[in-house]
C-alpha cells in the first residue's frame, strides 16, 4: 500500500449514529501521475509476442494493459484517500469502508462514494436499582423421591411379560409395514423394532397397541403433520400393519442401601443427601439465570441506540450457523433446515441486533464502574481447578494456558452480573419446588 500523499476533496453526504457516507473527488492531475507510474511498473514485466519481457514499447503497453491499469489505478487511489478522508472527520472505522459507487471517465476527475461504520458512543442509563423478582424454590422430600424414581427407572431391567398382554407402559417388539393410499411405503418397514409405550415421544397411534397379545396383528393409523420434514409423508395418513413379536415389562431395582452402593454412594441416606445437594445447586443456577434474564431485558428496554450493521450481520451469520448445525445434528434434512432459516430471517436479525447492543451496554458498564479481572483473580480460579482435580495438575495447567482468554471473559461476565445484582432492588419469594405429575 502506497504511503505517498494524494490531493483530493471530500464531502460528507450523510451522517448516521454510528456511520457516515462520504464522497471523494481526486483531480485528474493526480490520477494521470498515478496511471503513468502504474504503466511503468507494468512495462517492467510486460510480455507481448515479438518483444522480450520488459522491452515492450510504452504505447503498446498502454494499448494491451488499459483495463488492468485502470483497475489498479482506482484501487490505489482509494487506498490513498479513504482513510485520510476519515481522519479529517476524526472518524475511527471499525472495518474496511465499503465503496458504493465509482465514477471514472476519461479526461475527468475520479469520484467515488463510500460508507464507513464506527462504534456508537453511549452512556448506559438505569443500570442501578433494577427491579428483580427472585423466586426461590425449596427442595422437598417429594422432589428427592421423584429423582430417586427417575434413577430407579434408568436402572430398570426388561423381562418378558408373564401374561403376554401389552400394557400402557410395556416395551413392545413389533414388525411393521407402512401403507399410504393403499400402497406400500418402502422406507417405512421394520422387523423386531422396540417401542416404549410409556415414553412421551412415542407416536400416539402406537399407544393403541395396549391390550394386544403376542402374535396379534393390528392396523395403526398415524397422521403426519403438514410441516413434517419428509415431504412424502407430510400431511398424510399412514397405516402401519403391525405384528406384536414380543412383550417386555420393566422391573425396577429395590430401593435400599445396595442400590445406593451401586450408584457409588455409602447408603440410602447418603444418596438422598447427595440428591438434595444437587437439586439445590441446580436451583441456584436457575435463580441466577432468571436474574440475569431480567437484568438483560431491563438494560435492553432502557437503552435503545443504533449499532453497526456490519456487526449485526456477523452476529446473524453466527446465529444461523449455530442453529443450522443443531438442526442437522438432530437429523433434519437440508431442505427443511434451509426453509426454517429462510422463514426466520427477521427473528435472527432481531436477536443479532439485541446481542450486539447488549455487548456494548455491558462493556460500557464494566468500563464505567472500573471493574476488572486481575491476575490474582485468575490465579485464584486456577487454584479452584487444581483443588477440583488434584491428580491432574499438568492437564489443568495446560487447559488454563490454552483457554485463559475465554476463562477471563467468563469471569468478567460473572463479576459484571454480580455487580448489577448487588446494586439491584431484589424482591424475594419462596415456595416448594414443583413435582412432575405423571
C-alpha positions in Angstrom: 0.0 0.0 0.0 1.5 3.3 -1.1 2.1 5.9 1.6 2.5 8.8 -0.9 0.2 11.7 -0.3 -2.6 12.5 -2.7 -4.6 15.7 -3.2 -8.3 15.2 -3.1 -11.6 16.8 -2.0 -14.0 15.1 0.4 -17.6 15.8 1.4 -19.9 14.1 4.0 -23.1 13.2 2.2 -24.8 11.6 5.2 -24.2 11.3 8.9 -25.5 8.3 10.9 -25.5 7.5 14.6 -22.6 5.1 14.0 -21.6 5.7 10.5 -21.2 8.2 7.6 -21.3 8.3 3.8 -18.6 10.4 2.1 -17.9 11.4 -1.5 -14.3 11.7 -2.6 -13.1 13.6 -5.7 -9.5 13.2 -6.9 -8.2 15.6 -9.5 -7.2 14.4 -13.0 -3.6 15.6 -12.4 -3.3 13.1 -9.5 -4.8 10.2 -11.5 -2.6 11.0 -14.6 0.6 10.8 -12.5 -0.5 7.5 -10.8 -1.5 6.0 -14.1 1.9 6.7 -15.6 3.6 5.1 -12.6 1.3 2.0 -13.0 2.2 1.7 -16.7 5.9 1.9 -15.9 5.5 -0.8 -13.4 3.6 -3.0 -15.9 6.2 -2.3 -18.6 9.0 -3.7 -16.4 7.5 -7.2 -16.6 5.1 -7.0 -19.6 5.0 -9.9 -22.0 3.8 -9.2 -25.6 4.5 -11.6 -28.6 7.5 -10.3 -30.6 9.1 -8.5 -27.6 11.3 -9.6 -24.8 9.9 -9.2 -21.2 10.4 -5.7 -20.0 11.2 -4.3 -23.5 7.6 -3.7 -24.8 7.2 -0.2 -26.1 5.1 2.0 -23.8 2.4 2.8 -26.5 1.8 -1.0 -26.9 1.8 -1.5 -23.1 -1.0 1.2 -22.8 -2.9 -0.5 -25.5 -2.6 -4.0 -24.2 -3.0 -3.3 -20.5 -5.5 -0.5 -20.4 -8.1 -2.4 -18.3 -5.7 -3.8 -15.8 -4.0 -0.4 -15.4 -7.3 1.5 -14.8 -8.4 -1.1 -12.2 -5.1 -0.8 -10.4 -5.4 3.0 -10.5 -8.8 3.0 -8.9 -7.6 0.6 -6.2 -4.5 2.7 -5.4 -6.4 6.0 -5.3 -9.0 4.6 -2.9 -6.2 3.3 -0.6 -4.5 6.6 -0.7 -7.6 8.7 0.1 -10.2 6.8 2.0 -8.5 6.7 5.5 -7.2 10.2 5.0 -10.7 11.4 4.4 -11.9 9.7 7.6 -9.0 11.3 9.6 -10.3 14.7 8.5 -13.6 13.9 10.1 -12.0 12.4 13.3 -13.8 9.1 12.4 -12.4 5.7 13.5 -13.9 3.0 11.4 -14.4 -0.5 12.8 -13.9 -2.2 9.5 -12.8 -1.5 5.9 -15.1 1.1 4.5 -17.5 -0.1 1.8 -17.1 1.6 -1.6 -20.6 2.1 -3.1 -20.1 4.0 -6.3 -17.1 4.7 -8.6 -17.3 7.3 -11.4 -14.1 7.4 -13.6 -14.4 8.7 -17.1 -11.5 9.6 -19.5 -10.4 13.2 -19.1 -12.4 13.7 -15.9 -11.7 13.6 -12.1 -12.1 10.3 -10.3 -15.1 10.2 -7.9 -16.3 7.6 -5.6 -18.7 7.2 -2.6 -18.0 5.1 0.4 -19.7 4.2 3.7 -17.9 3.6 7.0 -19.1 2.5 10.4 -17.8 3.2 13.9 -18.6 2.1 17.4 -21.5 4.1 18.9 -20.8 6.5 21.7 -23.2 5.5 24.5 -23.9 6.3 28.1 -25.8 3.5 29.7 -28.9 4.5 31.7 -30.8 2.9 34.6 -28.4 0.1 35.4 -28.5 0.5 39.1 -31.6 -0.2 41.2 -33.1 -2.7 38.7 -36.2 -4.3 40.0 -35.7 -8.0 40.2 -38.3 -10.6 41.3 -36.5 -13.6 42.7 -38.5 -16.8 43.3 -36.7 -19.4 45.4 -37.9 -23.0 45.1 -37.4 -25.2 48.2 -36.3 -28.7 47.6 -38.8 -31.1 49.3 -38.8 -34.8 50.1 -41.2 -35.2 47.1 -38.5 -33.8 44.8 -36.0 -36.2 46.2 -38.4 -39.1 45.8 -39.1 -38.0 42.2 -35.4 -38.1 41.3 -34.9 -41.4 43.0 -37.8 -42.8 40.9 -36.0 -41.5 37.8 -32.8 -43.3 38.9 -34.7 -46.5 39.6 -36.3 -46.2 36.1 -33.0 -45.7 34.4 -31.6 -48.8 36.1 -34.6 -50.9 35.5 -34.3 -54.3 33.6 -36.6 -55.6 31.0 -38.1 -59.1 31.3 -40.5 -61.0 29.1 -44.2 -60.4 30.0 -45.6 -63.2 32.1 -49.2 -62.8 30.9 -48.3 -61.9 27.2 -50.6 -58.8 27.2 -49.4 -55.3 26.2 -49.8 -52.7 28.9 -49.7 -48.9 28.7 -46.0 -48.9 29.8 -44.8 -52.1 28.1 -41.9 -52.3 25.7 -43.3 -53.9 22.6 -41.1 -55.6 19.9 -43.0 -55.4 16.6 -42.7 -55.9 12.9 -44.5 -53.3 10.8 -45.1 -52.2 7.2 -46.4 -48.7 6.3 -49.1 -48.1 3.7 -50.4 -44.8 2.3 -53.4 -44.7 0.0 -53.2 -48.5 -0.2 -49.7 -48.5 -1.5 -46.6 -49.8 0.4 -44.1 -47.2 1.6 -40.7 -49.0 1.2 -38.9 -46.7 3.7 -41.5 -47.4 6.4 -40.7 -51.0 7.2 -39.0 -52.7 10.2 -38.6 -56.0 11.9 -38.0 -56.5 15.6 -38.5 -52.8 16.3 -38.8 -52.0 20.0 -41.4 -49.3 21.1 -41.6 -47.9 24.6 -45.3 -47.2 25.0 -44.7 -45.3 28.2 -42.4 -42.7 26.6 -43.8 -39.2 26.0 -42.4 -39.0 22.5 -43.9 -42.3 21.3 -46.3 -41.7 18.4 -49.8 -41.5 19.7 -51.1 -44.2 17.4 -48.8 -46.9 18.7 -50.2 -46.5 22.2 -53.3 -48.2 20.7 -51.3 -51.5 21.0 -52.2 -51.6 24.7 -54.3 -54.7 25.2 -52.8 -56.6 22.3 -51.4 -60.1 22.7 -48.2 -61.7 21.5 -48.6 -62.7 17.8 -51.6 -60.4 17.3 -51.7 -58.2 14.2 -53.2 -54.7 14.3 -53.5 -51.7 12.0 -52.3 -48.5 13.5 -53.1 -45.1 11.9 -50.6 -42.3 12.1 -51.4 -38.8 10.8 -48.2 -36.8 10.0 -48.3 -33.0 10.4 -48.3 -30.8 7.4 -44.9 -29.4 8.2 -43.3 -32.9 8.7 -39.7 -32.7 7.2 -40.3 -35.8 4.9 -42.4 -34.2 2.2 -43.6 -37.7 1.1 -45.3 -38.1 4.4 -46.2 -34.5 5.3 -50.0 -34.2 5.9 -50.6 -37.9 5.0 -52.3 -40.6 7.0 -50.2 -43.8 7.1 -51.5 -47.2 8.1 -48.9 -49.3 10.0 -49.7 -53.0 9.7 -48.2 -54.2 12.9 -47.5 -57.6 14.4 -46.6 -58.0 18.1 -43.4 -60.2 18.2 -42.6 -59.9 21.9 -43.7 -58.0 25.0 -41.4 -56.9 27.8 -42.1 -55.1 31.0 -39.9 -53.0 33.2 -38.7 -54.3 36.6 -37.3 -51.7 38.9 -34.5 -52.5 41.3 -35.2 -52.4 45.0 -34.6 -49.1 46.8 -32.2 -50.0 49.5 -28.6 -49.4 50.6 -27.3 -51.9 48.0 -28.9 -49.8 45.2 -27.2 -46.7 46.7 -23.8 -48.5 46.7 -24.4 -49.4 43.1 -24.7 -45.7 42.4 -21.3 -45.1 44.1 -22.6 -43.9 47.5 -22.4 -45.3 51.0 -26.1 -45.9 51.8 -29.6 -44.8 51.0 -29.4 -41.8 53.3 -26.2 -40.7 51.6 -27.9 -41.0 48.2 -30.8 -38.8 49.4 -28.4 -36.2 50.8 -26.4 -36.0 47.6 -29.6 -35.7 45.6 -30.7 -32.8 47.7 -27.4 -31.0 47.3 -27.5 -31.5 43.6 -31.1 -30.2 43.3 -30.2 -27.2 45.5 -27.2 -26.4 43.3 -29.3 -26.6 40.2 -31.9 -24.4 41.8 -29.2 -21.7 42.5 -28.2 -21.9 38.8 -31.8 -21.5 37.7 -32.2 -18.5 40.0 -29.0 -16.9 38.7 -30.1 -17.5 35.1 -33.5 -16.0 35.7 -32.0 -12.9 37.5 -29.6 -12.4 34.5 -32.5 -12.7 32.1 -34.4 -9.9 34.0 -31.3 -7.7 34.1 -30.7 -8.1 30.3 -34.4 -7.4 29.5 -34.2 -4.2 31.6 -31.0 -3.0 30.1 -32.2 -3.5 26.5 -35.5 -1.9 27.2 -33.9 1.2 28.8 -31.0 1.6 26.4 -32.1 2.0 22.7 -29.4 3.0 20.2 -28.2 2.1 16.7 -25.3 -0.4 16.3 -23.1 -1.1 13.3 -24.9 -3.1 10.6 -21.7 -5.0 9.8 -21.6 -6.3 13.4 -25.3 -7.3 13.2 -24.6 -9.2 10.0 -21.7 -11.1 11.6 -23.8 -12.0 14.6 -26.7 -13.0 12.5 -24.4 -15.3 10.4 -23.2 -16.9 13.6 -26.7 -17.5 14.9 -27.8 -19.0 11.7 -24.8 -21.3 11.5 -25.3 -22.4 15.1 -29.0 -23.2 14.5 -28.2 -24.9 11.2 -25.7 -27.2 12.8 -28.0 -28.0 15.7 -30.9 -29.0 13.4 -28.7 -31.1 11.1 -27.3 -32.9 14.2 -30.9 -33.7 15.1 -31.3 -35.4 11.8 -33.3 -32.6 9.9 -32.9 -32.8 6.1 -31.0 -30.0 4.4 -34.1 -28.5 2.6 -36.0 -28.4 5.8 -33.1 -26.5 7.5 -32.9 -24.1 4.6 -36.7 -23.5 4.8 -36.5 -22.8 8.5 -33.7 -20.4 8.1 -35.5 -18.5 5.3 -38.7 -18.2 7.3 -36.9 -16.9 10.4 -34.7 -14.2 8.9 -36.5 -11.4 10.8 -36.1 -13.3 14.1 -32.4 -13.9 13.6 -31.9 -10.2 12.7 -33.7 -9.0 15.8 -31.8 -11.4 18.0 -28.5 -10.4 16.4 -29.2 -6.7 17.0 -30.0 -7.3 20.6 -26.9 -9.3 21.2 -24.7 -6.7 19.7 -26.4 -3.8 21.5 -26.1 -5.8 24.8 -22.4 -6.3 24.3 -21.9 -2.5 24.0 -24.1 -1.9 27.1 -22.3 -4.5 29.3 -18.8 -3.3 28.2 -19.7 0.3 28.9 -20.9 -0.6 32.4 -17.8 -2.7 33.0 -15.6 0.2 32.0 -17.6 2.9 33.8 -17.5 1.0 37.1 -13.8 0.2 36.7 -14.4 -3.5 37.2 -11.6 -5.8 36.3 -10.4 -9.4 36.4 -6.9 -9.2 37.9 -4.1 -11.7 37.7 -4.8 -12.6 41.3 -8.4 -13.4 40.3 -7.2 -15.6 37.5 -4.7 -17.4 39.8 -7.5 -18.0 42.4 -9.6 -19.5 39.6 -6.7 -21.7 38.6 -6.3 -22.9 42.2 -10.0 -23.8 42.2 -9.4 -26.0 39.2 -6.4 -27.6 40.9 -8.4 -28.3 44.1 -11.2 -30.0 42.0 -8.6 -32.0 40.0 -5.8 -32.7 42.5 -4.3 -35.6 40.4 -4.4 -33.7 37.0 -2.3 -30.6 37.7 -0.4 -30.7 34.4 -3.7 -31.1 32.4 -5.3 -28.2 34.3 -2.2 -26.0 33.8 -2.3 -26.7 30.0 -6.0 -26.1 29.8 -5.8 -22.8 31.7 -2.9 -21.6 29.5 -4.8 -22.5 26.2 -8.2 -21.1 27.4 -7.0 -18.2 29.5 -8.8 -15.5 27.4 -12.1 -17.5 27.5 -11.8 -18.0 31.2 -11.1 -14.4 31.7 -14.1 -13.4 29.6 -16.3 -15.7 31.6 -15.0 -14.3 34.9 -15.6 -10.7 33.6 -19.2 -11.5 32.8 -19.7 -13.2 36.2 -18.2 -10.1 38.0 -20.3 -7.7 36.0 -23.6 -9.5 36.7 -22.7 -9.8 40.4 -22.2 -6.0 40.5 -25.6 -5.5 38.7 -27.4 -7.9 41.1 -25.7 -6.4 44.2 -27.0 -3.0 43.1 -30.5 -4.2 42.2 -33.7 -4.0 44.1 -34.5 -7.7 44.7 -37.9 -8.8 45.9 -37.7 -12.4 47.1 -40.5 -15.0 47.4 -40.3 -18.7 48.3 -42.3 -21.8 47.5 -41.9 -25.6 47.2 -40.3 -26.9 44.1 -43.0 -28.4 41.9 -43.2 -32.2 41.3 -44.0 -33.6 37.9 -47.3 -35.4 37.7 -47.2 -38.5 35.6 
